[in-house]
Amino acid sequence: MKSGSAYLLAVFIWLAALPTCHSTGNPTAPADGSGGGGAGGTDGAAPDRFSGTDGAVPDRSSGSDGGTADRSGVPDAIDGAVAMTPTEICRAAVKAQAERVSVCEGYPLDERLRVANLCPDYFFNADSNRTVANVAACLGTLAAQTCTDIVLNFVPSCLSPGKRSAGAGCAYSSQCGSGMCGGTGEECSTCRAGGIPVGSPCRGGDCESGSFCHGGTRTCIEASTIVYATEGQACDLAATPVVGCVGDLLCLSGASVSTSGTCRPLPGAGQPCAVNNIGSLVCAAGTTCTNLGISGTDTCTLAICGSGPPCNDASYCAPGDGGFACVPLPTLGQPCNAVSAPCLSPAVCVGSTGRCAIPRASGEICDEDNPCADLLSCVAGTCQPLGSANCPAGAEDGGTG
């Protein structure tokens, strides 16, 4: 299987190199980092919208659960959630957040649900201050987050920060007092510094709970100051106060880089592409922004490869003398490129050798040339299931081998 956030990043870089634009320009958030970010994006490591702590978000009855069909077996955030097991509560929280990111940024849902397999340790571990009852009570708030909340990269304060101090080893952001573990959620890392008070300078996802890093002033601002406009109304994510949008609407501009625009949904197939607050062309999930060869006509279309249909799971879209075409994915032992020519699963492209290799299983020896399988971490040279116990607080590098 392909590995977590590194794989996602490679996919999105590869897509950006094609003659079509990805359905969203926002960078992929790691599965486990956290905090608030400004409207212009965060500096450094992307914040974690899955297990972070910044931003007291009011419960908005007009919010949406994303309307996404459940293909994962992850339970919904349902009434009576307090009767669910810790694993079910953890998985429901991951699902609620994943659905909001998928709806608001146009990303596929399935990859974002993978970290649910790390539950319940992902939320409930010895260094977490979260309780089953607390997270159960938070499920409705998570499902009701607006797309403005997602874009600004803050999450409800009902997801409490953890006990470990900055610089301590961590597996998940739920362990860190800042609410920010610097890893991807599938490897050991260290707790980042955070908790910057309101009114102080910030770089991204490092403001104290209940606030976010303002994209214009680069200072921590109370989340309660955000104003939410309705469809068709003007919005500005760098204004003071920030003027965002209700529900699933985003602040989108016409054809220029701007933090201001109009509240509207992501455009679908056949509609002109929109420009988000960081200047990327965006479309709804399942479509891409394609230039049809006529000046100024960037249009949202269903996924294609060149002039043909999208590639299947055993092929990728590659350039050639006759234009773009689907070609078979490289297999075990064949040359590969993690960005432009990824391997056929379960093989992965090993960067140091440039060839497809089978990831190592739990208990097997691992190193740069022998990566671990999905949801395993290379700890002291051996593949182990990622977990809070495998990332000791005192390890300088978070316990990675």
Buried (B, 14 or more C-beta within 10 A) or exposed (E): EBBBBBBBBBBBBBBEEBBBBBBBBBBBBBBBBBBBBBBBBBBEBBBBBBBBBBBBBBBBEEBBBBEBEEEBEBBBBEEEBEEBEBBBBBBBBBBBBBBBBBBBBBBEBEBBBBBBBBBBBBBBBEBBBBBBEBBBBBBBBBBBBBBBBBBBBBBBBBBBBBBBEBBBBBBBBBBBBBBBBBBBBBBBBBBBEBBBEBEEEBBBBBBBBBBBBBBBBBBBBBBEEBEBBEEEBEBBBBBEEBBBBBBBBBBBBEEEEBBBBBBBBBBBBEBBBBBBBBBBBBBBBEBBBBBEEEEEEBBBBBBBBBEEEEBEEEBBBBBEEEEBBBBBBBEEEBEBBBBBBBBBEEBBBBBEEBBBBBBBEEEBEBEEEBBBBBBBBBBEEBBBBBBBEBBBBEBEEBBBB
